[in-house]
Amino acid sequence: MEETRNNESIMFKFKRVEPIADRMIEISESEEKLNKIITKNSGKKKNVVLWVIGLIFLYSFLEASASGEPISIVYGSVSAICALLYVKRKIKVINAKKKIANLEDEYSKLRENEALEWIPISYRNGYDIILLMKYFINDRADTIREAINILEAEKQNARMVNAAATGAYYGAKNRY
């Protein structure tokens, strides 16, 4: 009887923190997308190419303008487009970094939410909370300690599988 009440109490706590865990997962996924935007738009090669092309056309624009050639408009337009593309890429990176900072602030506030105080701090992330909850729903655990032990065992198993797969990959790669 005591065990049933304890399990019901834990499930009640999990139902309270489930929306928090879902939001934490959304934040993590948004941060991943924003980091991809930063990586895509921060490529030094692309930025250098834009600047080189822009400067070449700017030089051509100045030369053509000095000699009075009508083609100077084309050269000036191309150099202006290169500069605008560069600025647009920089603005994307700046905006993404600002959004990431805001998301990180929100995430840290969620981790400190009083509804999560019964979960150890190192397991206060959306993915772990959802997994811990599933262990209770599927009757794999009766206490938070049991659920954490199952989670740690599964994480260790995943690390071992990844290590074996990596070793097999490099072993096969080096073999040929």
N, C-alpha and C positions, 0 to 999 in steps of 0.2 A: 504494500500500500504506500509506504514512504517513497519507494522508488518511482511509482507512478506519479505521485505528486511532484517529485523532483523533476521528472521528465517533462511533465506538463508546465512546470515553472520555467524550465529551460526553453521549451518551445515558445512559450509566451514571450520570453526575452528575445528569442530569435525573430519572432514576428515583428517585434518593435524595431529591431535593427535591420531588417531586410531592406526597407527603402533606403537606408543609409548606405548599405552595401551596394545596392544597385546604382546609386549615385556615384559611389567611389569607382565602380567599374566604368561608368560613363565618362568620368573625368580621366581615368587612365587611358581609355580608348581615344578620347579627344586629344590628350597630350601626345599620343603616338602619331596621330594624323598631323598635328601641328609640327612635330619634330620632323616629319617627312617633308612638309612644306619648307621648313628651314633648310634642311639638307639639300633639297632640290634647287632652292633659290640662292644658296650660298656658295655654289660651286665656283671656285676661283677661276677655273679655265673659262667658263661661260662668261663671267664678268670681264675677264681680261680680253676675251675675243670681242665682246661688245665695245669696250673702250678702244681697242685697236682699230676696229672697223670705223667707229665714230670719229676717231682722230684722223684717220686716212681721208674720210670723206669731208671732214672739217677743213683739212689742209687743201683738199681739191676745191672745196667751196671758196676758200680764200683766194686761191690761185686763179680760179675761173672768174671770180668777182673782180679781181684786179685787172684782168684783161678784158672784162666786159662780155664774157660769153654767157649766153642764155642757159647753158647747162648747169650753171652755178646753183639754180633753184633746186635741181635734183640732188646735187651734192649736199646742199644745206639741209634739205628735207631728210635725207638718209642719216646724216649725222645727228639731227634732232631726234629722229626715231630711235636711234641707238641709245642716246642719252635718256630718253623717256623710258625705254625698256629697262635700262639699268636702275633708274629711280623706282620704277614700279616693282622690280624684284626686291630692292632694299626695303621698300614700304611693306611688302608682304612679310619679310623677315622680321621687321620691327613689330608689326601687328601680331604676328604669331608669338613672338617672345613675350609681349604684354599679356596675351591671352593665357599663355602657359603660366606666367607668374600669378595671374588671378586664379587659375585652376588649382595651382599648388597651394595657395592660401586657403581656398575652399576645402581642399582635401585635408590639409592639416587641421582645420577646424572640425571637420567630420571625424577625424581620428580621435579627437579629444572630447567628442560628444559623450555626455554622461550615460547615455543608453548603452555605450560600449564598455563601460568601466569594468565589467565582469569578464571581459575577454582580455587576455594578456596583450600588451602593446604590440608585440612583434607579429601578432595575428590580426591586427586591426587594419586589414585591407579587404576590399570587396570580394576578391576571389576566395580568400581563406574563410571569410565569414560564411559565404554561400556554401562552401564545401563542408564546413563544420555543421551547418544547419542540415545539410543532406544526410550526414552521418546519423543525426538524431531521427530524421524523418524515416530513414530506411532501417532503423533499429540496429545500427552498427555500433552505437555508443549510448551509454546511459549517463555519463558525466562529461563535463567539458574537458577534463583531463584525458579521458579515453578518446574523445574526438580529436584532441590535439595529437595524441600518440598515433592515431590512425593517419592523420594528415601528414605528420612527419615521416611515417613509414612510407606513405605513397610518394612523398617528395623525394625521399632517398631512393626509392625504386625507380622513379623517373630519371634521377641523376645517373643511376647505374646503367639504365637502358641507353640514355644519351651518350654516356662514356663508351659503352660497348659499340654503339653504332658509329661513333666518331673514330674509334680505334679500328673498326672493320673497314671504314671508308679509307682511312689513311694507309692501313695495311694493304688493302687492295690497290690503292693508287701507287704506292711505292713498289709494289710487286712487279708492275709492268714497266 
